[in-house]
Amino acid sequence: MLIKNINGTAERLPNGYKSWQEFWEAKTGLKAKHDVGGYVKKANSTDNSWYIADITYAQNAKSEPYEYNSKLAKLRD
């Protein structure tokens, strides 16, 4: 799926989580492979929800949509 980063975010971690990677792991049941839990939206979609994705620093710096092939952890609508 194509995703796009949401820039300028500074959401506080939900209670009970020490990192966005821990949040992503708890919500997806997977083990994080990368160092960044990035805020993203689905690109070219009517779904305007915010998600946390297990991405790299390089992906987190992208301004254009890019392909993502893992699960997303829904953060908010």
Number of C-alpha atoms within 10 A of each C-alpha: 12 14 21 21 24 14 13 7 9 7 8 8 11 11 7 8 12 10 14 22 23 15 22 25 19 13 15 15 11 13 12 18 10 12 12 19 23 24 26 24 22 20 17 12 10 7 10 13 13 18 22 23 29 26 20 14 12 8 18 19 11 12 11 11 17 14 11 16 10 12 17 21 23 18 16 9 8
